[in-house]
Amino acid sequence: MNAGRILLTIIYNKSRFYYFADDDETEYNIPVPLYDLYVSYKQIFTNDATGGYFFKCLSNLYLCHTENYCHLITFNNKEVFKSIENNFETELEWLREAKQNENFAQTKLNKIELILNPSGYTYLNEIMRHYEFFSIKAGNKKPLFACMSLSWDKKNKEFEPEFITNIRKTYVETEKCVNELKAFIDNYKGGIERFERSDYCFKLWNANENNSADSQPRLYLIRIIDTHIEYIDSLRLYILSTDILKEKYEEVMQGKEEEEGSNAIKQVNGKLIEYLDNYIKLLVGVGTAKKLMDFFNANLTEIRQDPSKSINQNRPR
């Protein structure tokens, strides 16, 4: 379980963050007291006896700019430096004192507050679930839509597009992550429904009078699968609507009929449909995803009859 993502999610939910992207203003963003954040974190990460890993994760979220992104969070009443070590020596001592005098430690630590930056919201809401995020983790060097070259598949004795290899590697990484998330939720005290009500599960906050959460939480594993399915299907529709891949097949099949290129595209479409099916099957066993899984399966049945249709056609918004 990624402690950094969980911490970012807790900060996001406790802050009731709502970002007005159109006018670049943040209407709601309540600072989160440090000790309150630690108490929520500790309920899941019980093995972090001293709090050292807690503070290391917070440092990494703040220092994310060193990895060519930007600060995901901001500290109030605390300076955090480039070196992670020794950033929180005093706070670690206060945590140790909390075992004898919790009120004292709580008062001291809660003077430090954390604020979620818009970059942190974007990272949590968009980047961490994206296909290309997992593709990079899987070791792919190029974006999916840039993988249009063909290579000879010795095993199957056919030319295979580079993007099929890209998807194959990304799916393995995604499946591993999803299975770990499923196992975590299965072991969560109170089950999936309680987890979805907690601050550990991503929710969308409304800019209304009460700044309340909408009625549907967004499990990370569902957001991952949903995003990847849409992304792969958009590639599939792009391949069918252009001649870019067909021309590459005709180029390597010199001297053969043009029909060979069209047949190759049909085979590629079939492989992409298989991967869509594999991703949908990752939703099996997730009770709150049943409606989404049924929706995808119904559309996949139509796609097999008419490949021009979209996996998200007629989806309620």
C-alpha positions as CSV (number, residue, x, y, z in Angstrom):
1,M,0.0,0.0,0.0
2,N,1.4,3.4,-1.1
3,A,1.6,5.4,2.1
4,G,2.2,8.6,0.2
5,R,-1.0,8.3,-1.8
6,I,-3.0,7.4,1.4
7,L,-1.6,10.5,3.1
8,L,-2.4,12.7,0.2
9,T,-5.9,11.3,0.1
10,I,-6.4,11.9,3.8
11,I,-5.2,15.5,3.5
12,Y,-7.5,16.0,0.5
13,N,-10.6,14.7,2.2
14,K,-9.9,16.5,5.5
15,S,-9.3,19.8,3.7
16,R,-12.6,19.5,1.8
17,F,-10.6,20.6,-1.2
18,Y,-12.5,22.1,-4.1
19,Y,-10.5,23.7,-6.9
20,F,-12.0,26.2,-9.4
21,A,-9.9,25.4,-12.4
22,D,-11.5,28.0,-14.6
23,D,-10.5,31.0,-12.6
24,D,-7.5,29.5,-10.9
25,E,-8.8,30.0,-7.4
26,T,-9.3,27.6,-4.5
27,E,-12.6,28.2,-2.7
28,Y,-12.3,25.4,-0.1
29,N,-9.0,24.2,1.4
30,I,-9.0,23.8,5.1
31,P,-5.5,23.3,6.7
32,V,-5.1,19.9,8.2
33,P,-3.4,19.7,11.7
34,L,-0.4,17.5,11.7
35,Y,-1.2,15.3,14.7
36,D,-4.8,14.8,13.5
37,L,-3.3,13.5,10.2
38,Y,-0.9,11.2,12.1
39,V,-3.8,9.7,14.0
40,S,-5.6,8.8,10.8
41,Y,-2.4,7.5,9.2
42,K,-1.6,5.3,12.2
43,Q,-4.9,3.5,12.0
44,I,-3.7,1.9,8.8
45,F,0.0,1.9,9.1
46,T,0.3,0.3,12.5
47,N,3.8,-1.0,11.9
48,D,5.3,2.5,11.8
49,A,6.1,2.5,15.5
50,T,8.1,5.7,15.7
51,G,6.4,7.8,13.0
52,G,9.6,8.0,11.1
53,Y,8.1,6.7,7.9
54,F,5.1,9.1,8.3
55,F,7.4,12.1,8.3
56,K,9.5,10.7,5.4
57,C,6.4,10.4,3.3
58,L,5.3,13.9,4.1
59,S,8.8,15.2,3.2
60,N,8.6,13.3,-0.2
61,L,5.2,14.9,-0.9
62,Y,6.6,18.3,-0.2
63,L,9.8,17.7,-2.1
64,C,8.2,16.1,-5.2
65,H,9.6,19.0,-7.2
66,T,13.0,17.3,-7.0
67,E,11.5,14.5,-9.2
68,N,10.7,17.1,-11.9
69,Y,7.1,17.8,-10.8
70,C,6.3,20.3,-8.0
71,H,5.3,20.7,-4.4
72,L,2.2,18.6,-3.7
73,I,1.6,20.0,-0.2
74,T,2.6,23.1,1.8
75,F,3.5,23.3,5.5
76,N,2.3,26.0,7.8
77,N,4.6,26.8,10.7
78,K,7.3,24.4,9.6
79,E,10.4,24.6,7.3
80,V,11.2,21.5,5.2
81,F,14.6,21.3,3.5
82,K,15.9,19.4,0.5
83,S,17.5,16.7,2.7
84,I,14.7,14.5,4.1
85,E,16.9,13.5,7.1
86,N,16.6,15.6,10.2
87,N,13.5,17.5,8.9
88,F,11.3,16.3,11.8
89,E,13.6,15.4,14.7
90,T,11.7,17.7,17.1
91,E,8.3,16.4,15.9
92,L,9.5,12.8,16.3
93,E,10.4,13.6,19.9
94,W,7.0,15.1,20.5
95,L,5.4,11.9,19.1
96,R,7.4,9.8,21.6
97,E,6.2,12.1,24.4
98,A,2.6,11.5,23.3
99,K,2.8,8.0,24.9
100,Q,3.0,9.7,28.3
101,N,1.2,13.0,27.6
102,E,-1.0,13.0,24.5
103,N,-2.5,16.4,25.1
104,F,0.9,18.1,25.2
105,A,2.1,16.4,21.9
106,Q,-1.2,17.1,20.2
107,T,-1.1,20.8,21.1
108,K,2.5,21.0,19.9
109,L,2.1,19.0,16.7
110,N,-1.2,20.5,15.6
111,K,0.4,24.0,15.4
112,I,1.9,22.6,12.2
113,E,-0.6,22.4,9.4
114,L,-0.7,20.9,6.0
115,I,-2.3,22.4,2.9
116,L,-3.0,20.5,-0.3
117,N,-1.7,22.4,-3.3
118,P,-3.6,22.3,-6.7
119,S,-0.7,20.3,-8.0
120,G,-1.3,17.7,-5.2
121,Y,-5.0,17.5,-6.2
122,T,-4.0,17.0,-9.9
123,Y,-1.5,14.4,-9.0
124,L,-4.0,12.5,-6.8
125,N,-7.0,12.9,-9.1
126,E,-5.5,12.6,-12.6
127,I,-1.9,11.5,-12.7
128,M,-1.8,8.5,-10.3
129,R,-4.6,6.7,-12.1
130,H,-3.5,7.5,-15.7
131,Y,-2.4,4.7,-18.1
132,E,0.9,6.5,-18.8
133,F,1.7,6.6,-15.1
134,F,1.5,2.8,-14.9
135,S,3.2,2.5,-18.3
136,I,6.3,4.3,-17.0
137,K,6.3,2.1,-13.9
138,A,6.1,-0.9,-16.2
139,G,9.3,0.3,-17.9
140,N,7.8,1.6,-21.2
141,K,9.9,4.4,-22.8
142,K,7.3,5.9,-25.1
143,P,3.7,7.1,-24.8
144,L,1.1,4.6,-26.0
145,F,0.0,6.7,-29.0
146,A,3.6,7.1,-30.1
147,C,4.0,3.3,-30.3
148,M,3.1,2.8,-34.0
149,S,6.0,0.8,-35.3
150,L,5.8,-2.9,-36.2
151,S,8.1,-5.7,-35.1
152,W,8.2,-9.4,-36.1
153,D,6.7,-11.7,-33.4
154,K,8.8,-14.9,-33.8
155,K,6.4,-16.9,-31.5
156,N,3.2,-16.1,-33.4
157,K,5.0,-15.6,-36.8
158,E,3.4,-12.2,-37.4
159,F,4.1,-8.5,-37.3
160,E,2.9,-6.9,-34.0
161,P,2.4,-3.2,-33.3
162,E,4.6,-1.7,-30.6
163,F,1.6,-0.6,-28.7
164,I,0.5,-4.2,-28.0
165,T,3.8,-4.8,-26.2
166,N,3.3,-1.5,-24.4
167,I,-0.2,-2.6,-23.2
168,R,0.9,-6.1,-22.3
169,K,3.6,-4.7,-20.0
170,T,1.3,-2.0,-18.5
171,Y,-1.5,-4.5,-17.8
172,V,0.9,-6.7,-15.8
173,E,1.8,-3.8,-13.6
174,T,-1.8,-2.7,-13.3
175,E,-3.1,-6.1,-12.4
176,K,-0.5,-6.4,-9.7
177,C,-1.5,-3.0,-8.2
178,V,-5.2,-3.8,-8.4
179,N,-4.8,-7.2,-6.7
180,E,-2.9,-5.6,-3.9
181,L,-5.6,-2.9,-3.5
182,K,-8.3,-5.6,-3.5
183,A,-6.5,-7.6,-0.8
184,F,-6.1,-4.4,1.3
185,I,-9.8,-3.6,1.1
186,D,-10.8,-7.2,1.8
187,N,-8.8,-7.0,5.1
188,Y,-10.1,-3.5,6.0
189,K,-12.1,-3.7,9.2
190,G,-15.7,-3.0,8.4
191,G,-15.4,-3.9,4.7
192,I,-15.6,-2.0,1.5
193,E,-18.6,0.2,2.5
194,R,-16.9,1.5,5.6
195,F,-13.7,2.1,3.6
196,E,-15.6,4.2,1.1
197,R,-17.0,6.4,3.8
198,S,-13.5,6.9,5.4
199,D,-11.0,9.6,4.7
200,Y,-8.8,7.0,3.0
201,C,-11.1,6.8,-0.1
202,F,-11.1,9.6,-2.7
203,K,-14.3,11.6,-3.0
204,L,-15.3,14.6,-5.0
205,W,-16.2,17.7,-2.9
206,N,-19.0,20.1,-4.1
207,A,-18.8,23.9,-3.9
208,N,-22.2,24.2,-2.2
209,E,-23.3,25.6,1.1
210,N,-22.2,22.6,3.1
211,N,-19.2,21.7,0.9
212,S,-20.4,18.1,1.2
213,A,-19.1,15.1,-0.6
214,D,-21.1,13.7,-3.5
215,S,-22.8,10.4,-3.0
216,Q,-20.4,8.2,-4.9
217,P,-16.8,7.6,-3.5
218,R,-14.1,6.8,-6.0
219,L,-12.1,3.7,-5.1
220,Y,-8.6,4.0,-6.5
221,L,-8.7,0.6,-8.1
222,I,-11.9,1.5,-10.0
223,R,-10.5,4.8,-11.1
224,I,-7.4,3.1,-12.4
225,I,-9.4,0.4,-14.4
226,D,-11.9,2.9,-15.7
227,T,-9.2,5.3,-16.9
228,H,-7.1,2.6,-18.6
229,I,-10.2,1.1,-20.4
230,E,-11.1,4.5,-21.8
231,Y,-7.5,5.2,-22.9
232,I,-7.0,1.8,-24.7
233,D,-10.4,2.1,-26.4
234,S,-9.6,5.6,-27.6
235,L,-6.4,4.1,-29.2
236,R,-8.5,1.3,-30.7
237,L,-10.9,3.8,-32.3
238,Y,-8.0,5.9,-33.5
239,I,-6.5,2.9,-35.3
240,L,-9.8,2.1,-37.0
241,S,-10.5,5.6,-38.1
242,T,-7.1,6.3,-39.7
243,D,-4.8,4.5,-42.2
244,I,-1.7,5.0,-40.2
245,L,-1.3,1.4,-39.0
246,K,-2.8,-0.1,-42.2
247,E,-0.2,1.7,-44.3
248,K,2.6,0.4,-42.1
249,Y,1.3,-3.2,-42.5
250,E,1.1,-2.7,-46.3
251,E,4.7,-1.4,-46.3
252,V,6.1,-4.5,-44.6
253,M,3.9,-6.8,-46.7
254,Q,5.3,-5.7,-50.0
255,G,4.0,-7.6,-53.0
256,K,0.9,-8.8,-51.1
257,E,-2.6,-7.7,-51.7
258,E,-4.0,-4.6,-49.9
259,E,-6.5,-6.8,-48.2
260,E,-3.7,-8.3,-46.1
261,G,-3.4,-4.9,-44.4
262,S,-7.1,-4.7,-43.6
263,N,-7.0,-8.2,-42.2
264,A,-4.1,-7.3,-40.0
265,I,-6.0,-4.3,-38.6
266,K,-9.0,-6.6,-37.8
267,Q,-6.6,-8.9,-35.8
268,V,-5.1,-5.9,-33.9
269,N,-8.7,-4.7,-33.1
270,G,-9.4,-8.2,-31.7
271,K,-6.3,-8.1,-29.5
272,L,-7.3,-4.7,-28.1
273,I,-10.8,-6.0,-27.4
274,E,-9.2,-8.8,-25.5
275,Y,-7.3,-6.4,-23.3
276,L,-10.5,-4.4,-22.7
277,D,-12.1,-7.6,-21.6
278,N,-9.1,-8.4,-19.3
279,Y,-9.3,-5.0,-17.7
280,I,-13.1,-5.4,-17.1
281,K,-12.5,-8.7,-15.4
282,L,-10.3,-6.9,-12.9
283,L,-13.5,-5.5,-11.5
284,V,-14.8,-8.9,-10.5
285,G,-15.2,-9.2,-6.8
286,V,-15.5,-5.5,-6.2
287,G,-19.1,-5.2,-5.1
288,T,-19.6,-1.5,-5.7
289,A,-18.2,-1.8,-9.2
290,K,-20.9,-4.3,-10.4
291,K,-22.9,-1.7,-12.3
292,L,-19.9,-0.3,-14.1
293,M,-18.7,-3.8,-15.0
294,D,-22.2,-4.7,-16.4
295,F,-22.1,-1.5,-18.4
296,F,-18.7,-2.2,-19.9
297,N,-19.6,-5.8,-20.7
298,A,-22.8,-4.8,-22.5
299,N,-20.9,-2.3,-24.6
300,L,-18.1,-4.8,-25.3
301,T,-20.7,-7.2,-26.7
302,E,-21.8,-4.4,-29.1
303,I,-18.2,-3.6,-30.0
304,R,-17.6,-7.2,-31.1
305,Q,-20.5,-6.8,-33.5
306,D,-19.7,-3.2,-34.5
307,P,-16.1,-2.2,-33.8
308,S,-16.8,1.5,-34.5
309,K,-18.8,1.7,-31.2
310,S,-17.1,3.1,-28.0
311,I,-16.7,1.3,-24.7
312,N,-18.2,4.4,-23.0
313,Q,-21.1,4.9,-25.4
314,N,-24.4,6.0,-23.7
315,R,-22.6,6.3,-20.3
316,P,-24.6,8.5,-17.9
317,R,-22.6,11.5,-16.6
